[in-house]
Amino acid sequence: MKNELLEAALRYAEMELSVIPVVPGKKIPLIKWEEFQERRAAREEIVSWWEKTPNANVGIVTGP
């Protein structure tokens, strides 16, 4: 089954943006996001997040 949200997260990550999963319809992170101010998530991390929560929206970390 194709997950468009996961695909979008991976595309943003390929554009060197720091992506995290957020609660659908809200801006509440589903993970501890602070470390992603300094580093970008690996592809494996991103895939793992969306496997656990396939309907998570894509958040972009832009600062503190």
HELIX and SHEET records of a PDB file:
HELIX    1   1 GLU A    4  GLU A   14  1                                  11    
HELIX    2   2 GLU A   34  GLN A   37  5                                   4    
HELIX    3   3 ARG A   43  LYS A   52  1                                  10    
SHEET    1   A 2 VAL A  19  VAL A  22  0                                        
SHEET    2   A 2 ASN A  57  ILE A  60 -1                                        
END                                                                             
